Amino acid sequence: MRGGDDREIVVYRRPGCPYCVLLTVQLRVARIGFRSVNVWRDAAASDFVRRHNGGDELVPTVLVGTSILRNPTLARSAPPHA
């Protein structure tokens, strides 16, 4: 999905996180487009996650349009009509 799309899904994740793997696999199987961002390689992404989770590096943190979801299920991550 292109940047600026109000239905864009961005999954903030880190290597070795089983919840991140589960969610990204489910999104792929459901053929739902998303952008994956490794918070250990992107300082701005790490800052974003910490700012929205009380200072914690809680992953997966998912941005769907303008909504921020914390460790969501696939159903909560998918935008309407995905």
Chimera marker file (.cmm) of the C-alpha trace (Angstrom):
<marker_set name="trace">
<marker id="1" x="0.000" y="0.000" z="0.000" r="1" g="1" b="0" radius="0.5"/>
<marker id="2" x="1.236" y="3.475" z="-0.681" r="1" g="1" b="0" radius="0.5"/>
<marker id="3" x="2.131" y="5.997" z="1.997" r="1" g="1" b="0" radius="0.5"/>
<marker id="4" x="-0.707" y="8.369" z="2.848" r="1" g="1" b="0" radius="0.5"/>
<marker id="5" x="-3.380" y="5.744" z="2.250" r="1" g="1" b="0" radius="0.5"/>
<marker id="6" x="-5.798" y="5.911" z="5.197" r="1" g="1" b="0" radius="0.5"/>
<marker id="7" x="-5.947" y="2.104" z="5.152" r="1" g="1" b="0" radius="0.5"/>
<marker id="8" x="-2.175" y="1.528" z="5.102" r="1" g="1" b="0" radius="0.5"/>
<marker id="9" x="-0.981" y="-1.038" z="7.640" r="1" g="1" b="0" radius="0.5"/>
<marker id="10" x="2.446" y="-0.629" z="9.216" r="1" g="1" b="0" radius="0.5"/>
<marker id="11" x="3.639" y="-3.417" z="11.511" r="1" g="1" b="0" radius="0.5"/>
<marker id="12" x="6.361" y="-2.319" z="13.921" r="1" g="1" b="0" radius="0.5"/>
<marker id="13" x="8.241" y="-5.465" z="14.933" r="1" g="1" b="0" radius="0.5"/>
<marker id="14" x="11.562" y="-6.808" z="16.162" r="1" g="1" b="0" radius="0.5"/>
<marker id="15" x="13.441" y="-10.003" z="15.293" r="1" g="1" b="0" radius="0.5"/>
<marker id="16" x="12.580" y="-13.041" z="17.380" r="1" g="1" b="0" radius="0.5"/>
<marker id="17" x="9.170" y="-11.753" z="18.483" r="1" g="1" b="0" radius="0.5"/>
<marker id="18" x="6.737" y="-14.678" z="18.123" r="1" g="1" b="0" radius="0.5"/>
<marker id="19" x="3.694" y="-12.370" z="18.174" r="1" g="1" b="0" radius="0.5"/>
<marker id="20" x="5.182" y="-10.316" z="15.331" r="1" g="1" b="0" radius="0.5"/>
<marker id="21" x="5.829" y="-13.462" z="13.287" r="1" g="1" b="0" radius="0.5"/>
<marker id="22" x="2.314" y="-14.755" z="13.908" r="1" g="1" b="0" radius="0.5"/>
<marker id="23" x="0.679" y="-11.495" z="12.865" r="1" g="1" b="0" radius="0.5"/>
<marker id="24" x="2.791" y="-11.011" z="9.729" r="1" g="1" b="0" radius="0.5"/>
<marker id="25" x="2.193" y="-14.615" z="8.619" r="1" g="1" b="0" radius="0.5"/>
<marker id="26" x="-1.555" y="-14.181" z="9.157" r="1" g="1" b="0" radius="0.5"/>
<marker id="27" x="-1.547" y="-10.952" z="7.153" r="1" g="1" b="0" radius="0.5"/>
<marker id="28" x="0.337" y="-12.629" z="4.298" r="1" g="1" b="0" radius="0.5"/>
<marker id="29" x="-1.964" y="-15.673" z="4.268" r="1" g="1" b="0" radius="0.5"/>
<marker id="30" x="-4.984" y="-13.338" z="4.214" r="1" g="1" b="0" radius="0.5"/>
<marker id="31" x="-3.289" y="-11.410" z="1.362" r="1" g="1" b="0" radius="0.5"/>
<marker id="32" x="-3.492" y="-8.145" z="3.243" r="1" g="1" b="0" radius="0.5"/>
<marker id="33" x="-0.779" y="-5.693" z="2.250" r="1" g="1" b="0" radius="0.5"/>
<marker id="34" x="1.369" y="-4.203" z="4.981" r="1" g="1" b="0" radius="0.5"/>
<marker id="35" x="4.728" y="-2.592" z="5.552" r="1" g="1" b="0" radius="0.5"/>
<marker id="36" x="7.013" y="-4.170" z="8.136" r="1" g="1" b="0" radius="0.5"/>
<marker id="37" x="9.401" y="-1.981" z="10.157" r="1" g="1" b="0" radius="0.5"/>
<marker id="38" x="12.142" y="-3.428" z="12.373" r="1" g="1" b="0" radius="0.5"/>
<marker id="39" x="12.343" y="-1.221" z="15.486" r="1" g="1" b="0" radius="0.5"/>
<marker id="40" x="15.902" y="-2.420" z="16.178" r="1" g="1" b="0" radius="0.5"/>
<marker id="41" x="17.082" y="-1.031" z="12.819" r="1" g="1" b="0" radius="0.5"/>
<marker id="42" x="14.994" y="2.136" z="12.661" r="1" g="1" b="0" radius="0.5"/>
<marker id="43" x="15.486" y="4.596" z="15.527" r="1" g="1" b="0" radius="0.5"/>
<marker id="44" x="12.473" y="6.693" z="14.485" r="1" g="1" b="0" radius="0.5"/>
<marker id="45" x="10.283" y="3.564" z="14.516" r="1" g="1" b="0" radius="0.5"/>
<marker id="46" x="11.575" y="2.590" z="17.954" r="1" g="1" b="0" radius="0.5"/>
<marker id="47" x="10.822" y="6.097" z="19.199" r="1" g="1" b="0" radius="0.5"/>
<marker id="48" x="7.302" y="5.948" z="17.699" r="1" g="1" b="0" radius="0.5"/>
<marker id="49" x="6.570" y="2.615" z="19.416" r="1" g="1" b="0" radius="0.5"/>
<marker id="50" x="7.916" y="3.785" z="22.773" r="1" g="1" b="0" radius="0.5"/>
<marker id="51" x="6.054" y="7.113" z="22.566" r="1" g="1" b="0" radius="0.5"/>
<marker id="52" x="2.747" y="5.297" z="22.046" r="1" g="1" b="0" radius="0.5"/>
<marker id="53" x="3.325" y="2.552" z="24.625" r="1" g="1" b="0" radius="0.5"/>
<marker id="54" x="4.316" y="4.406" z="27.774" r="1" g="1" b="0" radius="0.5"/>
<marker id="55" x="8.040" y="4.090" z="27.031" r="1" g="1" b="0" radius="0.5"/>
<marker id="56" x="7.873" y="0.355" z="26.371" r="1" g="1" b="0" radius="0.5"/>
<marker id="57" x="9.067" y="-1.295" z="23.169" r="1" g="1" b="0" radius="0.5"/>
<marker id="58" x="5.803" y="-3.218" z="22.818" r="1" g="1" b="0" radius="0.5"/>
<marker id="59" x="5.645" y="-5.142" z="19.561" r="1" g="1" b="0" radius="0.5"/>
<marker id="60" x="3.852" y="-5.726" z="17.435" r="1" g="1" b="0" radius="0.5"/>
<marker id="61" x="2.531" y="-2.211" z="17.454" r="1" g="1" b="0" radius="0.5"/>
<marker id="62" x="0.440" y="-1.697" z="14.346" r="1" g="1" b="0" radius="0.5"/>
<marker id="63" x="-0.554" y="1.520" z="12.657" r="1" g="1" b="0" radius="0.5"/>
<marker id="64" x="-3.722" y="1.201" z="10.544" r="1" g="1" b="0" radius="0.5"/>
<marker id="65" x="-4.324" y="4.551" z="8.921" r="1" g="1" b="0" radius="0.5"/>
<marker id="66" x="-4.310" y="6.777" z="11.992" r="1" g="1" b="0" radius="0.5"/>
<marker id="67" x="-5.248" y="4.071" z="14.541" r="1" g="1" b="0" radius="0.5"/>
<marker id="68" x="-2.568" y="2.544" z="16.759" r="1" g="1" b="0" radius="0.5"/>
<marker id="69" x="-3.091" y="-1.067" z="17.839" r="1" g="1" b="0" radius="0.5"/>
<marker id="70" x="-1.025" y="-2.921" z="20.424" r="1" g="1" b="0" radius="0.5"/>
<marker id="71" x="-0.423" y="-6.639" z="19.828" r="1" g="1" b="0" radius="0.5"/>
<marker id="72" x="-3.622" y="-6.902" z="17.790" r="1" g="1" b="0" radius="0.5"/>
<marker id="73" x="-5.343" y="-9.919" z="16.328" r="1" g="1" b="0" radius="0.5"/>
<marker id="74" x="-5.562" y="-10.270" z="12.552" r="1" g="1" b="0" radius="0.5"/>
<marker id="75" x="-9.212" y="-9.170" z="12.669" r="1" g="1" b="0" radius="0.5"/>
<marker id="76" x="-8.287" y="-5.918" z="14.413" r="1" g="1" b="0" radius="0.5"/>
<marker id="77" x="-5.344" y="-5.273" z="12.052" r="1" g="1" b="0" radius="0.5"/>
<marker id="78" x="-7.250" y="-5.604" z="8.803" r="1" g="1" b="0" radius="0.5"/>
<marker id="79" x="-8.888" y="-2.417" z="7.602" r="1" g="1" b="0" radius="0.5"/>
<marker id="80" x="-12.511" y="-2.606" z="6.460" r="1" g="1" b="0" radius="0.5"/>
<marker id="81" x="-12.890" y="-4.031" z="2.944" r="1" g="1" b="0" radius="0.5"/>
<marker id="82" x="-9.320" y="-5.384" z="2.933" r="1" g="1" b="0" radius="0.5"/>
<link id1="1" id2="2" r="1" g="1" b="0" radius="0.2"/>
<link id1="2" id2="3" r="1" g="1" b="0" radius="0.2"/>
<link id1="3" id2="4" r="1" g="1" b="0" radius="0.2"/>
<link id1="4" id2="5" r="1" g="1" b="0" radius="0.2"/>
<link id1="5" id2="6" r="1" g="1" b="0" radius="0.2"/>
<link id1="6" id2="7" r="1" g="1" b="0" radius="0.2"/>
<link id1="7" id2="8" r="1" g="1" b="0" radius="0.2"/>
<link id1="8" id2="9" r="1" g="1" b="0" radius="0.2"/>
<link id1="9" id2="10" r="1" g="1" b="0" radius="0.2"/>
<link id1="10" id2="11" r="1" g="1" b="0" radius="0.2"/>
<link id1="11" id2="12" r="1" g="1" b="0" radius="0.2"/>
<link id1="12" id2="13" r="1" g="1" b="0" radius="0.2"/>
<link id1="13" id2="14" r="1" g="1" b="0" radius="0.2"/>
<link id1="14" id2="15" r="1" g="1" b="0" radius="0.2"/>
<link id1="15" id2="16" r="1" g="1" b="0" radius="0.2"/>
<link id1="16" id2="17" r="1" g="1" b="0" radius="0.2"/>
<link id1="17" id2="18" r="1" g="1" b="0" radius="0.2"/>
<link id1="18" id2="19" r="1" g="1" b="0" radius="0.2"/>
<link id1="19" id2="20" r="1" g="1" b="0" radius="0.2"/>
<link id1="20" id2="21" r="1" g="1" b="0" radius="0.2"/>
<link id1="21" id2="22" r="1" g="1" b="0" radius="0.2"/>
<link id1="22" id2="23" r="1" g="1" b="0" radius="0.2"/>
<link id1="23" id2="24" r="1" g="1" b="0" radius="0.2"/>
<link id1="24" id2="25" r="1" g="1" b="0" radius="0.2"/>
<link id1="25" id2="26" r="1" g="1" b="0" radius="0.2"/>
<link id1="26" id2="27" r="1" g="1" b="0" radius="0.2"/>
<link id1="27" id2="28" r="1" g="1" b="0" radius="0.2"/>
<link id1="28" id2="29" r="1" g="1" b="0" radius="0.2"/>
<link id1="29" id2="30" r="1" g="1" b="0" radius="0.2"/>
<link id1="30" id2="31" r="1" g="1" b="0" radius="0.2"/>
<link id1="31" id2="32" r="1" g="1" b="0" radius="0.2"/>
<link id1="32" id2="33" r="1" g="1" b="0" radius="0.2"/>
<link id1="33" id2="34" r="1" g="1" b="0" radius="0.2"/>
<link id1="34" id2="35" r="1" g="1" b="0" radius="0.2"/>
<link id1="35" id2="36" r="1" g="1" b="0" radius="0.2"/>
<link id1="36" id2="37" r="1" g="1" b="0" radius="0.2"/>
<link id1="37" id2="38" r="1" g="1" b="0" radius="0.2"/>
<link id1="38" id2="39" r="1" g="1" b="0" radius="0.2"/>
<link id1="39" id2="40" r="1" g="1" b="0" radius="0.2"/>
<link id1="40" id2="41" r="1" g="1" b="0" radius="0.2"/>
<link id1="41" id2="42" r="1" g="1" b="0" radius="0.2"/>
<link id1="42" id2="43" r="1" g="1" b="0" radius="0.2"/>
<link id1="43" id2="44" r="1" g="1" b="0" radius="0.2"/>
<link id1="44" id2="45" r="1" g="1" b="0" radius="0.2"/>
<link id1="45" id2="46" r="1" g="1" b="0" radius="0.2"/>
<link id1="46" id2="47" r="1" g="1" b="0" radius="0.2"/>
<link id1="47" id2="48" r="1" g="1" b="0" radius="0.2"/>
<link id1="48" id2="49" r="1" g="1" b="0" radius="0.2"/>
<link id1="49" id2="50" r="1" g="1" b="0" radius="0.2"/>
<link id1="50" id2="51" r="1" g="1" b="0" radius="0.2"/>
<link id1="51" id2="52" r="1" g="1" b="0" radius="0.2"/>
<link id1="52" id2="53" r="1" g="1" b="0" radius="0.2"/>
<link id1="53" id2="54" r="1" g="1" b="0" radius="0.2"/>
<link id1="54" id2="55" r="1" g="1" b="0" radius="0.2"/>
<link id1="55" id2="56" r="1" g="1" b="0" radius="0.2"/>
<link id1="56" id2="57" r="1" g="1" b="0" radius="0.2"/>
<link id1="57" id2="58" r="1" g="1" b="0" radius="0.2"/>
<link id1="58" id2="59" r="1" g="1" b="0" radius="0.2"/>
<link id1="59" id2="60" r="1" g="1" b="0" radius="0.2"/>
<link id1="60" id2="61" r="1" g="1" b="0" radius="0.2"/>
<link id1="61" id2="62" r="1" g="1" b="0" radius="0.2"/>
<link id1="62" id2="63" r="1" g="1" b="0" radius="0.2"/>
<link id1="63" id2="64" r="1" g="1" b="0" radius="0.2"/>
<link id1="64" id2="65" r="1" g="1" b="0" radius="0.2"/>
<link id1="65" id2="66" r="1" g="1" b="0" radius="0.2"/>
<link id1="66" id2="67" r="1" g="1" b="0" radius="0.2"/>
<link id1="67" id2="68" r="1" g="1" b="0" radius="0.2"/>
<link id1="68" id2="69" r="1" g="1" b="0" radius="0.2"/>
<link id1="69" id2="70" r="1" g="1" b="0" radius="0.2"/>
<link id1="70" id2="71" r="1" g="1" b="0" radius="0.2"/>
<link id1="71" id2="72" r="1" g="1" b="0" radius="0.2"/>
<link id1="72" id2="73" r="1" g="1" b="0" radius="0.2"/>
<link id1="73" id2="74" r="1" g="1" b="0" radius="0.2"/>
<link id1="74" id2="75" r="1" g="1" b="0" radius="0.2"/>
<link id1="75" id2="76" r="1" g="1" b="0" radius="0.2"/>
<link id1="76" id2="77" r="1" g="1" b="0" radius="0.2"/>
<link id1="77" id2="78" r="1" g="1" b="0" radius="0.2"/>
<link id1="78" id2="79" r="1" g="1" b="0" radius="0.2"/>
<link id1="79" id2="80" r="1" g="1" b="0" radius="0.2"/>
<link id1="80" id2="81" r="1" g="1" b="0" radius="0.2"/>
<link id1="81" id2="82" r="1" g="1" b="0" radius="0.2"/>
</marker_set>
